[in-house]
Amino acid sequence: VSEEEIRVLLGNRPRQRDLLIEFLHLIQDTYGQLEARHLHALAAELDIPQAEVYEVASFYA
């Protein structure tokens, strides 16, 4: 999964940190799982630290 694929998946949704959980659900629903490459691409797209994305994903997993 590339950053471009995540960008397309998110569509015209605002790139806001408070939508992180919603985006994680969207990725999981689309790909059937959350992999490191998904989390990396999402962090880049939202311009937030990868650690933050990993923390949220692992907390809700």
Beta strands, then each sheet from edge to edge (+ up, - down):
end
